Amino acid sequence: MANIKSAKKRIRVIDKKTARNARIKGHMKQAEKNYLKALAAGNVDDATKAFVVLEKELMQAASKNTIHKKTASRKVSRMAARLNALKAQN
Protein backbone atom coordinates (compact mmCIF):
# COMPACT_ATOMS: atom_id res chain seq x y z
CA MET A 1 0.00 0.00 0.00
CA ALA A 2 1.23 3.47 -0.86
CA ASN A 3 2.29 5.79 1.95
CA ILE A 4 3.18 8.87 -0.07
CA LYS A 5 0.39 11.32 -0.85
CA SER A 6 1.17 11.51 -4.58
CA ALA A 7 1.23 7.71 -4.85
CA LYS A 8 -2.19 7.51 -3.18
CA LYS A 9 -3.51 10.04 -5.68
CA ARG A 10 -2.09 8.03 -8.60
CA ILE A 11 -3.94 4.96 -7.31
CA ARG A 12 -7.21 6.92 -7.26
CA VAL A 13 -6.58 8.28 -10.78
CA ILE A 14 -5.75 4.80 -12.12
CA ASP A 15 -8.94 3.39 -10.58
CA LYS A 16 -11.01 6.07 -12.34
CA LYS A 17 -9.30 5.46 -15.67
CA THR A 18 -9.72 1.69 -15.33
CA ALA A 19 -13.44 2.10 -14.65
CA ARG A 20 -13.84 4.45 -17.63
CA ASN A 21 -11.97 2.09 -19.94
CA ALA A 22 -14.03 -0.89 -18.79
CA ARG A 23 -17.25 1.04 -19.41
CA ILE A 24 -16.12 2.14 -22.88
CA LYS A 25 -15.03 -1.40 -23.82
CA GLY A 26 -18.36 -2.75 -22.60
CA HIS A 27 -20.27 -0.35 -24.86
CA MET A 28 -17.98 -1.26 -27.73
CA LYS A 29 -18.45 -5.01 -27.26
CA GLN A 30 -22.23 -4.67 -26.97
CA ALA A 31 -22.37 -2.65 -30.18
CA GLU A 32 -20.28 -5.29 -31.94
CA LYS A 33 -22.56 -8.09 -30.71
CA ASN A 34 -25.64 -6.23 -31.94
CA TYR A 35 -24.01 -5.69 -35.33
CA LEU A 36 -22.98 -9.33 -35.70
CA LYS A 37 -26.45 -10.46 -34.68
CA ALA A 38 -28.00 -8.24 -37.37
CA LEU A 39 -25.52 -9.58 -39.94
CA ALA A 40 -26.33 -13.18 -39.02
CA ALA A 41 -30.03 -12.46 -39.42
CA GLY A 42 -29.32 -11.10 -42.91
CA ASN A 43 -31.25 -7.90 -42.30
CA VAL A 44 -29.50 -5.12 -44.24
CA ASP A 45 -31.41 -2.24 -42.61
CA ASP A 46 -30.74 -3.40 -39.05
CA ALA A 47 -27.13 -4.20 -39.90
CA THR A 48 -26.62 -0.73 -41.37
CA LYS A 49 -28.05 0.96 -38.27
CA ALA A 50 -25.97 -1.26 -36.01
CA PHE A 51 -22.86 -0.50 -38.07
CA VAL A 52 -23.32 3.24 -37.58
CA VAL A 53 -23.53 2.72 -33.82
CA LEU A 54 -20.54 0.36 -33.84
CA GLU A 55 -18.40 2.78 -35.81
CA LYS A 56 -19.26 5.60 -33.41
CA GLU A 57 -18.37 3.48 -30.36
CA LEU A 58 -15.08 2.35 -31.87
CA MET A 59 -14.02 5.86 -32.83
CA GLN A 60 -14.96 7.23 -29.41
CA ALA A 61 -12.91 4.49 -27.76
CA ALA A 62 -9.98 5.41 -30.01
CA SER A 63 -10.32 9.11 -29.24
CA LYS A 64 -10.17 8.36 -25.50
CA ASN A 65 -7.10 6.14 -26.03
CA THR A 66 -8.94 3.09 -24.72
CA ILE A 67 -7.97 1.27 -27.91
CA HIS A 68 -5.42 2.28 -30.52
CA LYS A 69 -6.57 4.49 -33.38
CA LYS A 70 -5.44 2.01 -36.02
CA THR A 71 -7.13 -0.89 -34.23
CA ALA A 72 -10.43 0.99 -34.38
CA SER A 73 -9.93 1.79 -38.07
CA ARG A 74 -9.07 -1.83 -38.85
CA LYS A 75 -12.18 -3.10 -37.07
CA VAL A 76 -14.40 -0.55 -38.84
CA SER A 77 -12.92 -1.52 -42.19
CA ARG A 78 -13.49 -5.23 -41.63
CA MET A 79 -17.04 -4.71 -40.40
CA ALA A 80 -17.80 -2.46 -43.38
CA ALA A 81 -16.51 -5.15 -45.73
CA ARG A 82 -18.87 -7.67 -44.13
CA LEU A 83 -21.79 -5.25 -44.48
CA ASN A 84 -20.95 -4.62 -48.14
CA ALA A 85 -20.81 -8.39 -48.77
CA LEU A 86 -24.28 -8.73 -47.24
CA LYS A 87 -25.57 -5.90 -49.43
CA ALA A 88 -24.07 -7.56 -52.51
CA GLN A 89 -25.87 -10.80 -51.70
CA ASN A 90 -29.27 -9.10 -51.51
Backbone bond lengths (Angstrom), bond angles and torsions (degrees), N, CA, C in turn:
res aa  C-N    CA-C-N  psi(-1)  N-CA   C-N-CA  omega(-1)  CA-C   N-CA-C  phi
1 M - - - 1.457 - - 1.527 109.36 -
2 A 1.307 115.62 141.68 1.458 120.89 -177.58 1.527 110.80 -74.36
3 N 1.315 115.78 141.84 1.462 121.40 176.88 1.519 111.90 -107.16
4 I 1.327 116.15 -26.59 1.455 121.00 -175.84 1.531 109.10 -82.56
5 K 1.332 114.87 141.25 1.466 120.87 -175.37 1.531 112.51 -57.81
6 S 1.329 116.91 -43.48 1.465 120.35 -178.62 1.528 111.07 -67.14
7 A 1.314 117.53 -33.87 1.466 121.14 178.33 1.527 110.41 -68.67
8 K 1.327 116.21 -37.80 1.475 120.27 176.97 1.531 110.12 -64.07
9 K 1.321 115.74 -40.09 1.464 119.94 178.89 1.528 110.30 -64.64
10 R 1.345 116.92 -42.34 1.461 120.03 179.06 1.523 110.75 -59.88
11 I 1.324 117.02 -38.10 1.465 120.49 178.70 1.526 109.92 -63.01
12 R 1.329 117.01 -43.10 1.470 120.21 178.36 1.526 110.82 -63.54
13 V 1.322 117.27 -43.01 1.473 121.92 -179.39 1.525 110.02 -63.10
14 I 1.336 116.65 -44.63 1.461 121.08 -179.95 1.522 110.97 -62.55
15 D 1.339 116.68 -39.43 1.469 120.10 178.13 1.530 111.26 -61.99
16 K 1.336 116.64 -41.09 1.462 120.41 178.45 1.525 111.10 -64.65
17 K 1.334 115.77 -44.70 1.460 119.93 -178.96 1.524 111.16 -65.70
18 T 1.320 116.85 -38.45 1.465 121.20 178.50 1.523 110.36 -63.27
19 A 1.320 116.50 -43.34 1.467 120.48 178.83 1.527 110.93 -63.87
20 R 1.333 116.56 -42.26 1.469 120.42 179.34 1.521 111.01 -63.55
21 N 1.335 116.13 -45.00 1.459 120.04 179.75 1.523 111.61 -63.17
22 A 1.316 117.42 -40.53 1.463 121.04 179.05 1.520 110.42 -63.56
23 R 1.326 116.56 -40.79 1.468 120.87 179.50 1.531 110.49 -65.51
24 I 1.328 116.76 -43.66 1.461 120.88 -179.68 1.525 110.48 -64.63
25 K 1.339 117.19 -43.24 1.461 120.80 179.65 1.520 111.00 -65.43
26 G 1.326 117.16 -34.91 1.461 120.55 177.12 1.514 111.54 -63.42
27 H 1.331 116.49 -44.97 1.472 120.72 177.47 1.526 110.51 -61.43
28 M 1.324 115.22 -41.16 1.456 121.18 -178.61 1.531 110.75 -63.78
29 K 1.333 116.22 -46.63 1.465 120.60 -179.17 1.523 111.64 -65.42
30 Q 1.335 116.95 -37.99 1.465 120.04 179.20 1.525 110.51 -66.62
31 A 1.318 117.10 -40.18 1.464 120.56 177.89 1.525 110.43 -64.14
32 E 1.328 116.89 -38.58 1.464 120.51 179.16 1.530 111.16 -66.92
33 K 1.331 116.76 -40.22 1.465 120.65 177.95 1.530 111.03 -62.91
34 N 1.333 116.13 -43.43 1.464 120.03 179.29 1.521 110.79 -62.51
35 Y 1.329 116.34 -39.98 1.462 120.93 179.98 1.529 110.58 -65.80
36 L 1.318 116.69 -46.55 1.464 120.27 -179.15 1.530 111.44 -65.02
37 K 1.322 116.35 -34.07 1.459 120.46 177.64 1.531 110.35 -66.10
38 A 1.324 116.61 -41.23 1.462 121.25 178.02 1.524 110.82 -66.90
39 L 1.332 116.87 -37.49 1.466 120.23 177.04 1.523 110.72 -64.52
40 A 1.321 116.17 -44.50 1.466 120.79 -178.78 1.519 111.20 -62.83
41 A 1.321 116.32 -34.21 1.463 120.51 178.79 1.529 110.96 -73.27
42 G 1.327 117.28 -19.91 1.456 120.98 179.02 1.514 114.04 81.21
43 N 1.317 116.90 14.31 1.456 121.82 -178.81 1.536 109.21 -89.89
44 V 1.322 116.37 110.20 1.466 121.15 -175.11 1.533 111.21 -67.69
45 D 1.325 117.39 -41.10 1.468 119.99 -178.11 1.523 111.54 -64.01
46 D 1.335 116.37 -48.19 1.462 119.96 179.30 1.526 110.92 -64.86
47 A 1.317 116.96 -38.89 1.459 120.85 179.80 1.522 110.56 -65.27
48 T 1.325 117.31 -38.57 1.459 120.62 179.37 1.525 110.74 -65.78
49 K 1.329 116.54 -43.52 1.472 120.21 178.15 1.523 110.62 -64.12
50 A 1.320 116.40 -42.51 1.462 120.49 179.75 1.526 110.94 -66.51
51 F 1.322 117.21 -33.86 1.465 120.94 178.76 1.524 111.05 -65.42
52 V 1.315 116.82 -39.92 1.463 120.75 178.90 1.531 109.83 -61.38
53 V 1.333 115.66 -43.85 1.466 120.19 179.13 1.532 110.33 -65.67
54 L 1.327 116.45 -43.17 1.460 120.99 -179.78 1.521 111.52 -61.72
55 E 1.318 116.16 -44.89 1.463 119.74 179.93 1.529 110.69 -61.66
56 K 1.314 116.91 -41.64 1.460 120.99 179.08 1.527 110.68 -62.13
57 E 1.333 117.04 -45.85 1.465 120.77 -179.72 1.526 111.33 -62.94
58 L 1.328 116.55 -42.61 1.463 119.76 -179.65 1.525 111.60 -64.22
59 M 1.312 116.84 -43.85 1.453 120.06 -178.70 1.533 111.77 -69.36
60 Q 1.321 117.05 -34.16 1.462 119.34 175.86 1.521 110.59 -66.68
61 A 1.345 116.29 -40.18 1.461 119.88 177.74 1.524 110.29 -63.36
62 A 1.318 116.85 -38.18 1.461 120.57 178.69 1.531 111.02 -68.45
63 S 1.312 116.68 -38.36 1.463 119.53 -178.78 1.521 111.83 -68.56
64 K 1.335 117.20 -27.07 1.462 121.48 177.91 1.532 112.06 -91.75
65 N 1.334 116.56 6.47 1.465 123.03 -179.69 1.524 112.96 61.52
66 T 1.326 117.16 26.50 1.457 120.10 173.90 1.519 109.26 -75.42
67 I 1.326 116.34 -40.75 1.459 122.00 171.37 1.526 107.18 -125.64
68 H 1.307 115.81 162.52 1.467 120.04 -178.60 1.524 109.86 -72.02
69 K 1.305 115.44 148.21 1.470 122.43 -178.51 1.521 111.61 -57.88
70 K 1.324 117.13 -42.32 1.459 120.44 -178.31 1.524 111.84 -73.48
71 T 1.314 117.59 -29.15 1.467 120.95 175.14 1.524 109.60 -64.26
72 A 1.327 116.18 -44.34 1.462 120.63 178.59 1.526 110.60 -62.15
73 S 1.319 116.82 -44.63 1.465 120.66 -179.79 1.523 111.27 -63.48
74 R 1.328 116.48 -40.32 1.464 120.87 179.49 1.527 110.75 -63.91
75 K 1.328 116.59 -43.34 1.463 120.28 179.63 1.530 110.93 -64.82
76 V 1.329 116.74 -42.59 1.465 120.96 178.80 1.520 109.80 -61.44
77 S 1.316 116.56 -43.60 1.460 121.04 -178.99 1.522 111.04 -62.07
78 R 1.318 117.02 -45.08 1.464 120.46 -179.29 1.521 111.87 -66.83
79 M 1.322 116.67 -39.00 1.463 119.95 179.06 1.528 110.62 -69.33
80 A 1.320 117.21 -36.21 1.460 120.84 177.51 1.517 110.46 -65.56
81 A 1.326 117.09 -38.16 1.463 120.79 178.48 1.529 110.38 -63.71
82 R 1.324 116.50 -38.97 1.471 119.94 178.28 1.526 111.04 -67.15
83 L 1.330 116.42 -38.48 1.463 120.18 178.02 1.515 110.33 -66.24
84 N 1.319 117.67 -42.52 1.463 121.30 178.53 1.522 112.04 -63.95
85 A 1.335 117.00 -35.55 1.471 120.55 176.59 1.521 110.08 -65.73
86 L 1.333 117.18 -39.25 1.468 120.62 177.44 1.528 110.43 -64.98
87 K 1.318 116.63 -41.06 1.469 120.38 179.27 1.523 110.40 -65.11
88 A 1.321 116.94 -36.83 1.477 120.80 -179.97 1.521 111.30 -67.62
89 Q 1.331 116.41 -32.10 1.465 120.27 178.84 1.528 111.25 -67.54
90 N 1.324 115.78 -38.65 1.476 120.22 -175.07 1.492 112.59 -89.39
